[in-house]
Amino acid sequence: MKVRFVGVKDYPQHVRQGANGFHEGQVWPVLEAYFSVDGPNQLRIETIEGEGPGLYDSRLFEIVDPTLSSVWCCSIDADGSLTFAPEAWLVPGFWEQFFDQVPDAIDTFEIGRRAVLADSE
């Protein structure tokens, strides 16, 4: 799936959070999609390779390629929220380990990242 940044419009700060690095019209591959039961839907996008991907509010984007990655799996959290991502990323604690720079988690991220990006070409 690919999305285009449409801008921050008149959204409140909590929706715009982290979006200052985007420019209107930029197209990005989505590495992961998170659909919250009672909060914002978020897209995991890597804006700078090697710095780790961020989660951004889906209201800031429009879909330009709706094709879902063939490596995405789906999980349902205890609260009913859905996540679509490479299966290895769905393991509880994965993202904490990744951002704590655990080497196995970094390797797991890179494998999933490459697979998702290959699908989006």
All heavy atoms as an XYZ file, in Angstrom:
961
protein
N       0.851     -1.165      0.000
C       0.000      0.000      0.000
C       0.902      1.236      0.000
O       1.913      1.280      0.692
C      -0.898     -0.005      1.249
C      -1.721      1.236      1.382
S      -3.074      1.231      2.602
C      -2.311      0.682      4.076
N       0.497      2.202     -0.777
C       1.204      3.487     -0.809
C       0.204      4.586     -0.512
O      -0.963      4.508     -0.913
C       1.842      3.727     -2.167
C       3.043      2.857     -2.451
C       3.672      3.241     -3.775
C       4.848      2.349     -4.094
N       5.442      2.699     -5.392
N       0.689      5.601      0.179
C      -0.149      6.744      0.525
C       0.540      8.040      0.141
O       1.757      8.096      0.027
C      -0.494      6.754      2.032
C      -1.363      5.558      2.404
C       0.761      6.790      2.883
N      -0.270      9.068     -0.052
C       0.235     10.407     -0.357
C      -0.112     11.319      0.820
O      -1.243     11.327      1.307
C      -0.417     10.957     -1.616
C       0.042     12.387     -1.967
C      -0.639     12.937     -3.211
N      -0.271     12.158     -4.380
C      -1.135     11.461     -5.134
N      -2.416     11.449     -4.845
N      -0.717     10.786     -6.181
N       0.877     12.084      1.250
C       0.656     13.049      2.326
C      -0.182     14.197      1.780
O       0.174     14.824      0.781
C       1.994     13.562      2.854
C       1.870     14.507      3.993
C       1.418     14.080      5.227
C       2.214     15.846      3.843
C       1.308     14.965      6.293
C       2.113     16.733      4.893
C       1.659     16.295      6.122
N      -1.311     14.479      2.445
C      -2.211     15.528      1.966
C      -2.132     16.804      2.787
O      -2.766     17.796      2.462
C      -3.680     15.032      1.911
C      -3.818     13.930      0.876
C      -4.174     14.593      3.270
N      -1.356     16.783      3.854
C      -1.178     17.986      4.662
C      -1.871     17.884      6.008
O      -2.637     16.967      6.272
N      -1.565     18.867      6.838
C      -2.085     18.849      8.203
C      -3.403     19.601      8.344
O      -4.066     19.502      9.373
C      -1.038     19.405      9.202
C       0.167     18.501      9.264
C      -0.633     20.816      8.844
N      -3.779     20.359      7.331
C      -5.040     21.106      7.302
C      -5.252     21.817      8.626
O      -4.358     22.460      9.152
C      -6.186     20.178      6.936
C      -5.982     19.516      5.586
C      -7.102     18.580      5.248
C      -6.735     17.877      3.946
N      -7.541     16.774      3.651
N      -6.441     21.696      9.163
C      -6.760     22.341     10.440
C      -6.835     21.331     11.570
O      -7.551     21.535     12.552
C      -8.088     23.100     10.326
C      -7.994     24.260      9.345
O      -6.931     24.905      9.315
O      -8.969     24.504      8.614
N      -6.098     20.241     11.425
C      -6.139     19.205     12.451
C      -5.469     19.681     13.736
O      -4.497     20.444     13.694
C      -5.436     17.935     11.968
C      -6.188     17.196     10.895
C      -5.626     17.020      9.636
C      -7.448     16.674     11.127
C      -6.303     16.333      8.640
C      -8.137     15.997     10.140
C      -7.562     15.825      8.899
O      -8.237     15.153      7.927
N      -5.947     19.172     14.877
C      -5.286     19.517     16.139
C      -3.896     18.898     16.221
O      -3.560     17.985     15.454
C      -6.225     18.927     17.200
C      -7.037     17.902     16.489
C      -7.107     18.325     15.046
N      -3.106     19.361     17.161
C      -1.711     18.925     17.296
C      -1.578     17.415     17.416
O      -0.678     16.821     16.835
C      -1.063     19.606     18.511
C       0.375     19.178     18.770
C       1.314     19.425     17.595
O       1.172     20.416     16.893
N       2.258     18.540     17.377
N      -2.465     16.745     18.153
C      -2.312     15.295     18.326
C      -2.448     14.539     17.007
O      -1.890     13.467     16.857
C      -3.291     14.750     19.389
C      -4.717     14.720     18.960
N      -5.548     15.815     19.048
C      -5.460     13.726     18.425
C      -6.748     15.494     18.591
N      -6.722     14.238     18.202
N      -3.151     15.080     16.031
C      -3.256     14.456     14.706
C      -2.000     14.779     13.893
O      -1.468     13.922     13.192
C      -4.517     14.940     13.960
C      -4.545     14.415     12.536
C      -5.768     14.522     14.718
N      -1.489     15.990     14.005
C      -0.331     16.444     13.235
C       1.003     15.954     13.796
O       2.034     16.095     13.151
C      -0.301     17.977     13.198
C      -1.466     18.579     12.454
C      -1.393     20.084     12.409
N      -1.773     20.629     13.719
C      -1.144     21.627     14.328
N      -0.097     22.194     13.777
N      -1.558     22.057     15.487
N       0.989     15.368     14.958
C       2.226     14.997     15.647
C       3.171     14.203     14.742
O       2.804     13.198     14.154
C       1.913     14.180     16.893
C       3.129     13.906     17.732
C       2.765     13.329     19.090
O       1.610     13.255     19.454
N       3.774     12.930     19.828
N       4.386     14.700     14.613
C       5.420     14.043     13.826
C       5.384     14.332     12.345
O       6.279     13.928     11.608
N       4.369     15.026     11.875
C       4.180     15.222     10.436
C       4.989     16.378      9.863
O       4.946     16.607      8.659
C       2.696     15.433     10.125
N       5.758     17.075     10.681
C       6.491     18.235     10.170
C       7.580     17.862      9.172
O       8.066     18.711      8.446
C       7.083     19.065     11.317
C       7.923     18.229     12.262
O       7.902     17.007     12.197
N       8.635     18.887     13.147
N       7.957     16.588      9.078
C       8.961     16.155      8.114
C       8.384     15.798      6.743
O       9.131     15.500      5.815
N       7.070     15.828      6.637
C       6.413     15.494      5.369
C       6.160     16.752      4.542
O       6.023     17.845      5.088
C       5.060     14.814      5.625
C       5.157     13.446      6.207
C       4.920     13.236      7.557
C       5.465     12.351      5.415
C       4.989     11.965      8.102
C       5.546     11.081      5.951
C       5.303     10.885      7.299
N       6.070     16.553      3.234
C       5.693     17.635      2.325
C       4.486     17.167      1.537
O       4.417     16.001      1.114
C       6.842     17.976      1.370
C       8.072     18.432      2.091
N       8.171     19.669      2.678
C       9.240     17.793      2.342
C       9.357     19.779      3.250
N      10.028     18.654      3.060
N       3.542     18.070      1.327
C       2.328     17.716      0.592
C       2.676     17.108     -0.758
O       3.565     17.586     -1.453
C       1.425     18.934      0.414
C       0.696     19.294      1.686
C      -0.376     20.340      1.473
O      -1.142     20.220      0.489
O      -0.443     21.267      2.288
N       1.998     16.026     -1.066
C       2.182     15.351     -2.347
C       3.172     14.205     -2.313
O       3.198     13.392     -3.236
N       3.998     14.109     -1.263
C       4.954     12.997     -1.178
C       4.201     11.671     -1.049
O       3.202     11.585     -0.340
C       5.859     13.145      0.051
C       6.937     14.176     -0.074
C       7.769     14.251      1.200
O       7.235     14.440      2.286
N       9.068     14.105      1.051
N       4.727     10.654     -1.729
C       4.135      9.314     -1.688
C       5.061      8.407     -0.882
O       6.284      8.440     -1.064
C       3.925      8.760     -3.116
C       3.446      7.318     -3.081
C       2.932      9.644     -3.870
N       4.448      7.603     -0.015
C       5.200      6.746      0.894
C       4.644      5.326      0.906
O       3.430      5.146      0.932
C       5.110      7.292      2.326
C       5.659      8.660      2.468
C       4.978      9.839      2.392
C       7.017      8.997      2.695
N       5.839     10.894      2.560
C       7.100     10.396      2.753
C       8.182      8.255      2.857
C       8.291     11.067      2.965
C       9.373      8.934      3.075
C       9.410     10.321      3.122
N       5.513      4.319      0.942
C       5.034      2.958      1.177
C       4.698      2.803      2.662
O       5.365      3.368      3.526
C       6.229      2.085      0.793
C       7.424      2.957      0.929
C       6.959      4.369      0.684
N       3.639      2.076      2.942
C       3.212      1.835      4.322
C       3.799      0.508      4.777
O       3.582     -0.532      4.142
C       1.672      1.814      4.426
C       1.228      1.473      5.838
C       1.095      3.153      3.977
N       4.548      0.543      5.867
C       5.181     -0.661      6.397
C       4.235     -1.448      7.295
O       4.353     -2.676      7.416
C       6.441     -0.303      7.177
C       7.531      0.420      6.391
C       8.690      0.775      7.303
C       7.997     -0.433      5.220
N       3.294     -0.749      7.935
C       2.364     -1.375      8.876
C       1.136     -0.477      8.976
O       1.245      0.743      8.850
C       3.043     -1.507     10.240
C       2.172     -2.064     11.345
C       2.922     -2.124     12.663
O       3.571     -3.150     12.931
O       2.866     -1.126     13.413
N      -0.013     -1.081      9.210
C      -1.240     -0.312      9.416
C      -1.887     -0.765     10.722
O      -2.025     -1.965     10.970
C      -2.202     -0.511      8.247
N      -2.252      0.216     11.556
C      -2.840     -0.061     12.861
C      -4.199      0.616     12.927
O      -4.306      1.829     12.683
C      -1.923      0.465     13.971
C      -2.518      0.349     15.346
C      -2.609     -0.891     15.974
C      -2.994      1.465     16.019
C      -3.164     -1.005     17.242
C      -3.541      1.356     17.287
C      -3.626      0.118     17.882
O      -4.180      0.008     19.132
N      -5.227     -0.163     13.237
C      -6.591      0.338     13.292
C      -7.105      0.198     14.716
O      -7.409     -0.899     15.171
C      -7.477     -0.434     12.310
C      -6.937     -0.391     10.908
C      -6.195     -1.451     10.412
C      -7.139      0.719     10.113
C      -5.674     -1.413      9.127
C      -6.609      0.765      8.825
C      -5.885     -0.300      8.333
N      -7.188      1.313     15.404
C      -7.565      1.344     16.806
C      -9.076      1.300     16.974
O      -9.813      1.912     16.200
C      -7.016      2.616     17.458
O      -7.413      2.693     18.797
N      -9.508      0.617     18.008
C     -10.930      0.560     18.319
C     -11.432      1.921     18.800
O     -12.493      2.373     18.397
C     -11.210     -0.527     19.383
C     -12.619     -0.425     19.925
C     -10.967     -1.900     18.800
N     -10.653      2.585     19.633
C     -11.138      3.824     20.230
C     -10.134      4.980     20.134
O     -10.177      5.913     20.917
C     -11.518      3.599     21.686
C     -10.365      3.062     22.516
O      -9.250      2.895     21.976
O     -10.576      2.802     23.712
N      -9.258      4.919     19.165
C      -8.274      5.981     18.983
C      -7.998      6.167     17.510
O      -8.738      5.671     16.657
N      -6.911      6.847     17.194
C      -6.605      7.105     15.788
C      -6.120      5.854     15.055
O      -5.518      4.964     15.656
C      -5.481      8.142     15.860
C      -4.817      7.866     17.165
C      -5.914      7.421     18.094
N      -6.417      5.796     13.783
C      -5.818      4.783     12.918
C      -4.463      5.335     12.505
O      -4.327      6.526     12.228
C      -6.690      4.533     11.684
C      -8.045      3.971     12.080
O      -8.142      3.110     12.943
N      -9.090      4.485     11.459
N      -3.454      4.465     12.492
C      -2.106      4.946     12.235
C      -1.405      4.113     11.180
O      -1.658      2.906     11.043
C      -1.294      4.920     13.528
C      -1.865      5.852     14.588
C      -1.094      5.768     15.879
O      -0.878      4.692     16.401
N      -0.678      6.920     16.376
N      -0.508      4.773     10.459
C       0.299      4.137      9.435
C       1.762      4.241      9.848
O       2.222      5.309     10.255
C       0.091      4.838      8.090
C      -1.357      4.926      7.617
C      -1.446      5.765      6.346
C      -1.947      3.544      7.408
N       2.469      3.122      9.740
C       3.902      3.136     10.071
C       4.664      3.387      8.770
O       4.568      2.620      7.821
C       4.335      1.823     10.708
C       5.745      1.919     11.288
C       6.118      0.714     12.115
N       5.290      0.472     13.262
C       5.441      1.025     14.465
N       6.400      1.921     14.651
N       4.642      0.698     15.459
N       5.398      4.499      8.767
C       6.123      4.954      7.582
C       7.550      5.294      7.996
O       7.769      5.919      9.037
C       5.431      6.189      6.962
C       4.028      5.802      6.479
C       6.265      6.794      5.851
C       3.168      6.976      6.059
N       8.494      4.900      7.166
C       9.895      5.249      7.409
C      10.261      6.417      6.507
O      10.338      6.266      5.296
C      10.793      4.046      7.126
C      12.240      4.307      7.429
C      13.106      3.087      7.165
O      12.954      2.474      6.089
O      13.932      2.776      8.020
N      10.470      7.573      7.115
C      10.790      8.764      6.329
C      12.281      8.909      6.073
O      12.671      9.481      5.065
C      10.265     10.033      7.021
O      10.829     10.118      8.331
C       8.748     10.012      7.122
N      13.108      8.401      6.991
C      14.558      8.449      6.819
C      15.108      7.068      7.120
O      15.009      6.593      8.261
C      15.221      9.498      7.742
C      14.663     10.892      7.448
C      16.739      9.462      7.581
C      15.131     11.961      8.411
N      15.646      6.420      6.098
C      16.160      5.069      6.267
C      17.215      5.032      7.367
O      18.091      5.887      7.443
C      16.763      4.558      4.955
C      17.143      3.100      5.011
C      17.608      2.558      3.675
O      17.288      3.156      2.632
O      18.277      1.522      3.684
N      17.079      4.051      8.244
C      18.031      3.873      9.324
C      17.665      4.578     10.617
O      18.289      4.343     11.642
N      16.659      5.436     10.580
C      16.250      6.140     11.798
C      15.024      5.527     12.439
O      14.542      6.031     13.452
C      16.012      7.622     11.505
C      17.295      8.365     11.248
C      17.122      9.864     11.300
O      16.076     10.350     11.758
O      18.045     10.552     10.855
N      14.508      4.470     11.859
C      13.323      3.829     12.416
C      12.053      4.497     11.935
O      12.004      5.711     11.752
N      11.017      3.709     11.730
C       9.757      4.248     11.223
C       8.921      4.849     12.343
O       9.037      4.470     13.505
C       9.075      3.007     10.644
C       9.556      1.899     11.529
C      10.987      2.255     11.860
N       8.078      5.792     11.970
C       7.155      6.397     12.926
C       5.727      6.002     12.623
O       5.426      5.478     11.544
N       4.855      6.244     13.582
C       3.420      6.039     13.394
C       2.776      7.403     13.173
O       3.015      8.339     13.951
C       2.798      5.374     14.623
C       3.031      3.886     14.776
C       2.546      3.410     16.147
C       2.335      3.113     13.673
N       1.966      7.499     12.132
C       1.343      8.763     11.768
C      -0.152      8.555     11.579
O      -0.589      7.518     11.078
C       1.968      9.312     10.477
C       3.460      9.461     10.611
C       4.325      8.477     10.141
C       4.003     10.571     11.242
C       5.697      8.599     10.280
C       5.384     10.699     11.388
C       6.218      9.712     10.907
O       7.572      9.828     11.067
N      -0.904      9.552     11.955
C      -2.358      9.501     11.849
C      -2.764      9.335     10.387
O      -2.297     10.078      9.514
C      -2.954     10.784     12.432
C      -4.429     10.660     12.712
O      -5.203     10.480     11.733
O      -4.813     10.757     13.881
N      -3.638      8.394     10.123
C      -4.041      8.101      8.739
C      -4.817      9.246      8.093
O      -4.891      9.312      6.861
C      -4.868      6.815      8.681
O      -6.086      6.974      9.383
N      -5.365     10.158      8.881
C      -6.116     11.288      8.311
C      -5.230     12.231      7.508
O      -5.738     13.048      6.730
C      -6.830     12.065      9.424
C      -7.986     11.274     10.024
C      -8.572     11.988     11.197
N      -7.747     11.726     12.377
C      -8.092     12.084     13.612
N      -9.205     12.759     13.830
N      -7.302     11.790     14.626
N      -3.922     12.101      7.660
C      -2.992     12.989      6.954
C      -2.618     12.474      5.565
O      -1.825     13.103      4.878
C      -1.718     13.162      7.787
C      -1.913     13.690      9.206
C      -0.583     13.718      9.941
C      -2.566     15.066      9.176
N      -3.222     11.355      5.160
C      -2.832     10.689      3.923
C      -4.050     10.278      3.108
O      -5.151     10.156      3.630
C      -2.011      9.424      4.247
C      -0.782      9.696      5.050
C      -0.809      9.699      6.434
C       0.427      9.976      4.414
C       0.327      9.957      7.180
C       1.573     10.238      5.151
C       1.521     10.225      6.546
N      -3.801     10.050      1.822
C      -4.786      9.405      0.962
C      -4.096      8.222      0.300
O      -2.888      8.245      0.058
C      -5.334     10.371     -0.096
C      -4.311     10.844     -1.092
C      -4.855     11.862     -2.076
O      -6.016     12.291     -1.937
O      -4.105     12.239     -2.994
N      -4.858      7.190      0.021
C      -4.298      5.982     -0.586
C      -4.109      6.215     -2.080
O      -5.030      6.654     -2.765
C      -5.202      4.771     -0.333
C      -5.230      4.460      1.165
C      -4.727      3.555     -1.126
C      -6.204      3.370      1.558
N      -2.922      5.908     -2.584
C      -2.662      5.997     -4.016
C      -2.458      4.611     -4.631
O      -2.597      4.452     -5.835
C      -1.458      6.910     -4.354
C      -1.760      8.339     -3.957
C      -0.183      6.440     -3.709
N      -2.133      3.624     -3.811
C      -2.040      2.228     -4.253
C      -2.602      1.364     -3.123
O      -1.968      1.215     -2.076
C      -0.603      1.823     -4.555
C      -0.472      0.367     -5.002
O      -1.486     -0.369     -5.021
O       0.656     -0.044     -5.327
N      -3.803      0.798     -3.317
C      -4.467      0.054     -2.246
C      -3.989     -1.387     -2.078
O      -4.482     -2.098     -1.199
C      -5.936      0.085     -2.667
C      -5.868      0.071     -4.154
C      -4.654      0.911     -4.500
N      -3.023     -1.802     -2.868
C      -2.564     -3.188     -2.815
C      -1.881     -3.454     -1.479
O      -0.890     -2.809     -1.136
C      -1.582     -3.480     -3.962
O      -2.186     -3.091     -5.191
C      -1.216     -4.951     -3.991
N      -2.413     -4.427     -0.737
C      -1.813     -4.783      0.548
C      -0.601     -5.667      0.317
O      -0.584     -6.491     -0.593
C      -2.828     -5.508      1.429
C      -4.110     -4.745      1.744
C      -5.016     -5.589      2.636
C      -3.803     -3.412      2.401
N       0.392     -5.502      1.162
C       1.600     -6.302      1.044
C       1.284     -7.779      1.230
O       0.524     -8.156      2.125
C       2.623     -5.867      2.098
O       3.729     -6.731      2.077
N       1.887     -8.607      0.407
C       1.673    -10.058      0.510
C       2.299    -10.639      1.768
O       1.979    -11.759      2.157
C       2.236    -10.768     -0.726
O       3.641    -10.640     -0.769
N       3.180     -9.889      2.435
C       3.819    -10.388      3.657
C       3.095     -9.924      4.918
O       3.480    -10.298      6.016
C       5.321    -10.008      3.741
C       6.076    -10.587      2.552
C       5.518     -8.517      3.842
N       2.048     -9.126      4.771
C       1.298     -8.680      5.938
C       0.445     -9.807      6.478
O      -0.183    -10.559      5.725
C       0.395     -7.509      5.589
C       1.063     -6.174      5.577
C       2.387     -5.905      5.735
C       0.432     -4.921      5.380
N       2.613     -4.561      5.644
C       1.433     -3.922      5.437
C      -0.877     -4.538      5.162
C       1.149     -2.573      5.285
C      -1.159     -3.197      5.005
C      -0.152     -2.213      5.067
N       0.408     -9.888      7.786
C      -0.517    -10.754      8.516
C      -1.348     -9.820      9.387
O      -1.020     -8.648      9.544
C       0.250    -11.745      9.390
S       1.196    -12.944      8.433
N      -2.397    -10.345      9.968
C      -3.277     -9.528     10.795
C      -3.298    -10.069     12.212
O      -3.303    -11.284     12.422
C      -4.685     -9.535     10.207
S      -5.855     -8.496     11.117
N      -3.300     -9.163     13.175
C      -3.497     -9.563     14.569
C      -4.594     -8.694     15.167
O      -4.816     -7.562     14.733
C      -2.206     -9.431     15.378
O      -1.895     -8.077     15.605
N      -5.264     -9.271     16.164
C      -6.285     -8.543     16.911
C      -5.795     -8.443     18.346
O      -5.517     -9.452     18.989
C      -7.649     -9.266     16.857
C      -8.123     -9.397     15.415
C      -8.676     -8.518     17.704
C      -9.414    -10.201     15.266
N      -5.676     -7.206     18.830
C      -5.253     -6.987     20.213
C      -6.395     -7.307     21.168
O      -7.553     -7.466     20.747
C      -4.815     -5.534     20.416
C      -3.588     -5.162     19.597
O      -2.845     -6.078     19.181
O      -3.379     -3.957     19.383
N      -6.091     -7.359     22.448
C      -7.097     -7.667     23.468
C      -8.264     -6.684     23.438
O      -9.400     -7.058     23.737
C      -6.449     -7.675     24.851
N      -7.997     -5.435     23.028
C      -9.067     -4.433     22.974
C      -9.827     -4.446     21.647
O     -10.734     -3.654     21.442
C      -8.511     -3.038     23.248
C      -7.627     -2.508     22.130
O      -7.310     -3.256     21.172
O      -7.234     -1.331     22.208
N      -9.434     -5.326     20.735
C     -10.109     -5.425     19.445
C      -9.446     -4.641     18.331
O      -9.910     -4.681     17.189
N      -8.373     -3.922     18.610
C      -7.661     -3.187     17.570
C      -6.985     -4.163     16.612
O      -6.598     -5.260     17.004
C      -6.601     -2.278     18.199
O      -7.211     -1.328     19.046
N      -6.851     -3.761     15.353
C      -6.245     -4.599     14.320
C      -4.907     -4.021     13.879
O      -4.765     -2.813     13.748
C      -7.145     -4.666     13.081
C      -8.498     -5.324     13.233
C      -9.316     -5.103     11.967
C      -8.333     -6.799     13.498
N      -3.960     -4.912     13.621
C      -2.680     -4.513     13.062
C      -2.375     -5.395     11.862
O      -2.523     -6.615     11.938
C      -1.539     -4.663     14.091
O      -1.859     -3.901     15.253
C      -0.214     -4.175     13.514
N      -1.970     -4.773     10.757
C      -1.501     -5.479      9.569
C      -0.021     -5.173      9.415
O       0.361     -4.004      9.289
C      -2.253     -5.013      8.318
C      -3.689     -5.446      8.287
C      -4.666     -4.675      8.889
C      -4.051     -6.632      7.662
C      -5.991     -5.064      8.868
C      -5.380     -7.033      7.640
C      -6.354     -6.248      8.243
N       0.815     -6.218      9.438
C       2.263     -6.035      9.384
C       2.906     -7.384      9.089
O       2.242     -8.423      9.154
C       2.779     -5.498     10.718
N       4.205     -7.395      8.793
C       4.902     -8.676      8.704
C       4.710     -9.450     10.013
O       4.708     -8.867     11.103
C       6.368     -8.275      8.501
C       6.280     -6.943      7.812
C       5.098     -6.271      8.458
N       4.515    -10.734      9.899
C       4.162    -11.555     11.065
C       5.131    -11.397     12.235
O       4.718    -11.306     13.396
C       4.072    -13.028     10.653
C       3.569    -13.927     11.747
C       3.310    -15.344     11.267
O       3.722    -15.709     10.140
O       2.685    -16.097     12.035
N       6.417    -11.340     11.960
C       7.408    -11.240     13.034
C       7.274     -9.935     13.822
O       7.686     -9.871     14.982
C       8.820    -11.380     12.467
N       6.707     -8.896     13.217
C       6.531     -7.626     13.913
C       5.341     -7.655     14.872
O       5.187     -6.769     15.700
C       6.321     -6.488     12.926
C       7.447     -6.222     11.987
C       8.637     -6.909     11.873
C       7.501     -5.194     11.008
N       9.403     -6.367     10.877
C       8.728     -5.308     10.318
C       6.617     -4.194     10.631
C       9.103     -4.446      9.302
C       6.981     -3.337      9.614
C       8.212     -3.466      8.958
N       4.480     -8.662     14.721
C       3.271     -8.753     15.536
C       3.514     -9.413     16.884
O       2.621     -9.460     17.728
C       2.176     -9.516     14.767
C       1.753     -8.881     13.445
C       0.798     -9.808     12.697
C       1.128     -7.514     13.668
N       4.717     -9.901     17.103
C       5.065    -10.538     18.366
C       5.067     -9.471     19.464
O       5.687     -8.411     19.291
C       6.460    -11.211     18.257
C       6.908    -11.749     19.604
C       6.422    -12.308     17.209
N       4.375     -9.729     20.585
C       4.371     -8.732     21.666
C       5.791     -8.345     22.079
O       6.664     -9.194     22.240
C       3.646     -9.460     22.809
C       2.761    -10.454     22.107
C       3.558    -10.899     20.899
N       6.012     -7.049     22.206
C       7.301     -6.526     22.623
C       8.275     -6.261     21.491
O       9.357     -5.716     21.726
N       7.895     -6.628     20.255
C       8.821     -6.434     19.139
C       9.278     -4.981     19.012
O      10.466     -4.694     18.920
C       8.222     -6.911     17.807
C       9.017     -6.425     16.625
C      10.246     -7.005     16.330
C       8.583     -5.361     15.851
C      11.024     -6.528     15.272
C       9.344     -4.882     14.793
C      10.567     -5.473     14.506
N       8.321     -4.034     18.983
C       8.695     -2.635     18.742
C       9.514     -2.070     19.901
O      10.427     -1.261     19.678
C       7.462     -1.778     18.447
C       6.960     -2.048     17.071
C       5.789     -2.658     16.721
C       7.635     -1.766     15.841
N       5.701     -2.756     15.354
C       6.823     -2.220     14.775
C       8.850     -1.177     15.521
C       7.183     -2.093     13.448
C       9.211     -1.045     14.193
C       8.383     -1.498     13.165
N       9.231     -2.492     21.113
C      10.042     -2.039     22.249
C      11.486     -2.499     22.072
O      12.427     -1.730     22.291
C       9.471     -2.576     23.571
C       8.146     -1.934     23.967
C       6.933     -2.540     23.266
O       7.082     -3.493     22.454
O       5.823     -2.040     23.513
N      11.663     -3.756     21.663
C      13.013     -4.276     21.436
C      13.692     -3.543     20.280
O      14.879     -3.227     20.346
C      12.978     -5.777     21.174
C      12.609     -6.591     22.380
C      12.608     -8.076     22.083
O      12.868     -8.511     20.969
N      12.300     -8.863     23.099
N      12.942     -3.286     19.233
C      13.508     -2.575     18.082
C      14.030     -1.201     18.508
O      15.169     -0.836     18.203
C      12.464     -2.432     16.966
C      12.947     -1.580     15.828
C      13.787     -2.100     14.857
C      12.571     -0.250     15.734
C      14.255     -1.305     13.807
C      13.022      0.550     14.696
C      13.868      0.021     13.735
N      13.202     -0.429     19.200
C      13.618      0.922     19.580
C      14.647      0.917     20.715
O      15.325      1.915     20.919
C      12.403      1.794     19.898
C      11.665      2.204     18.650
C      10.420      1.682     18.349
C      12.235      3.089     17.744
C       9.751      2.046     17.182
C      11.580      3.464     16.580
C      10.334      2.934     16.297
N      14.775     -0.222     21.401
C      15.863     -0.383     22.380
C      17.141     -0.881     21.709
O      18.115     -1.185     22.389
C      15.451     -1.364     23.492
C      14.462     -0.759     24.466
O      14.319      0.483     24.500
O      13.822     -1.533     25.206
N      17.121     -0.986     20.385
C      18.279     -1.378     19.581
C      18.756     -2.806     19.835
O      19.955     -3.090     19.757
C      19.434     -0.390     19.795
C      19.105      1.039     19.404
C      18.914      1.195     17.908
O      19.791      0.851     17.137
N      17.763      1.679     17.484
N      17.825     -3.717     20.133
C      18.178     -5.130     20.292
C      18.522     -5.665     18.898
O      17.691     -5.573     17.978
C      17.027     -5.919     20.941
C      17.337     -7.411     20.974
C      16.744     -5.383     22.345
N      19.725     -6.200     18.698
C      20.168     -6.607     17.356
C      19.207     -7.563     16.633
O      18.966     -7.381     15.438
C      21.527     -7.267     17.612
C      22.033     -6.577     18.828
C      20.805     -6.354     19.686
N      18.654     -8.551     17.321
C      17.721     -9.477     16.658
C      16.474     -8.745     16.160
O      15.958     -9.042     15.086
C      17.316    -10.615     17.597
C      18.422    -11.639     17.778
O      19.400    -11.631     16.993
O      18.306    -12.466     18.711
N      15.981     -7.790     16.931
C      14.799     -7.025     16.523
C      15.118     -6.135     15.322
O      14.292     -5.997     14.410
C      14.277     -6.191     17.686
N      16.298     -5.561     15.303
C      16.706     -4.737     14.161
C      16.796     -5.594     12.898
O      16.317     -5.196     11.833
C      18.031     -4.014     14.455
C      17.813     -2.984     15.562
C      18.598     -3.359     13.206
C      19.078     -2.379     16.105
N      17.363     -6.790     13.022
C      17.444     -7.707     11.881
C      16.045     -8.115     11.415
O      15.769     -8.152     10.211
C      18.251     -8.958     12.240
C      19.734     -8.670     12.448
O      20.215     -7.593     12.024
O      20.407     -9.536     13.045
N      15.163     -8.410     12.372
C      13.784     -8.798     12.047
C      13.069     -7.658     11.335
O      12.337     -7.884     10.366
C      13.033     -9.190     13.329
O      13.686    -10.333     13.905
C      11.581     -9.517     13.052
N      13.263     -6.436     11.804
C      12.664     -5.279     11.143
C      13.156     -5.158      9.711
O      12.373     -4.963      8.790
C      12.984     -3.984     11.906
C      12.632     -2.759     11.107
C      11.315     -2.372     10.949
C      13.617     -2.008     10.484
C      10.978     -1.258     10.189
C      13.299     -0.890      9.730
C      11.975     -0.512      9.582
N      14.451     -5.277      9.524
C      15.027     -5.084      8.193
C      14.509     -6.131      7.208
O      14.217     -5.821      6.049
C      16.553     -5.104      8.262
C      17.221     -4.670      6.994
C      16.805     -3.287      6.502
O      16.562     -2.382      7.313
O      16.709     -3.123      5.266
N      14.374     -7.368      7.649
C      13.829     -8.428      6.785
C      12.399     -8.084      6.379
O      12.036     -8.149      5.202
C      13.906     -9.793      7.494
C      15.367    -10.239      7.623
C      13.074    -10.840      6.746
C      15.577    -11.406      8.576
N      11.580     -7.692      7.339
C      10.195     -7.320      7.042
C      10.107     -6.082      6.180
O       9.301     -6.011      5.251
N      10.933     -5.100      6.484
C      10.962     -3.857      5.708
C      11.262     -4.127      4.246
O      10.585     -3.630      3.347
C      12.009     -2.914      6.308
C      12.195     -1.613      5.579
C      13.356     -0.823      6.223
N      13.808      0.220      5.363
C      14.612      0.064      4.311
N      15.101     -1.118      3.994
N      14.957      1.092      3.574
N      12.305     -4.911      4.009
C      12.667     -5.230      2.617
C      11.540     -5.944      1.892
O      11.277     -5.671      0.718
C      13.922     -6.094      2.591
C      15.183     -5.320      2.861
C      16.414     -6.182      2.636
N      17.564     -5.626      3.315
C      18.413     -6.298      4.040
N      18.280     -7.614      4.161
N      19.423     -5.713      4.633
N      10.862     -6.866      2.575
C       9.769     -7.615      1.952
C       8.602     -6.695      1.604
O       8.035     -6.784      0.513
C       9.329     -8.748      2.875
N       8.246     -5.810      2.524
C       7.128     -4.873      2.263
C       7.494     -3.932      1.119
O       6.692     -3.709      0.209
C       6.754     -4.078      3.530
C       5.772     -2.966      3.203
C       6.184     -5.012      4.595
N       8.704     -3.399      1.140
C       9.121     -2.468      0.083
C       9.194     -3.151     -1.280
O       8.848     -2.552     -2.303
C      10.462     -1.823      0.424
C      10.440     -0.878      1.627
C      11.832     -0.332      1.913
C       9.435      0.240      1.438
N       9.612     -4.424     -1.311
C       9.648     -5.172     -2.587
C       8.238     -5.301     -3.148
O       8.042     -5.232     -4.368
C      10.287     -6.535     -2.382
N       7.252     -5.478     -2.279
C       5.852     -5.574     -2.718
C       5.329     -4.259     -3.254
O       4.406     -4.237     -4.061
C       4.960     -6.000     -1.547
C       4.785     -7.496     -1.459
O       5.335     -8.220     -2.300
O       4.080     -7.928     -0.536
N       5.877     -3.141     -2.770
C       5.326     -1.846     -3.152
C       5.983     -1.246     -4.395
O       5.647     -0.147     -4.810
C       5.441     -0.862     -1.979
O       6.786     -0.503     -1.744
N       6.942     -1.956     -4.985
C       7.613     -1.433     -6.186
C       6.753     -1.581     -7.419
O       5.912     -2.368     -7.550
C       8.958     -2.143     -6.395
C       9.941     -1.767     -5.316
C      11.295     -2.457     -5.508
O      11.427     -3.380     -6.343
O      12.221     -2.062     -4.812
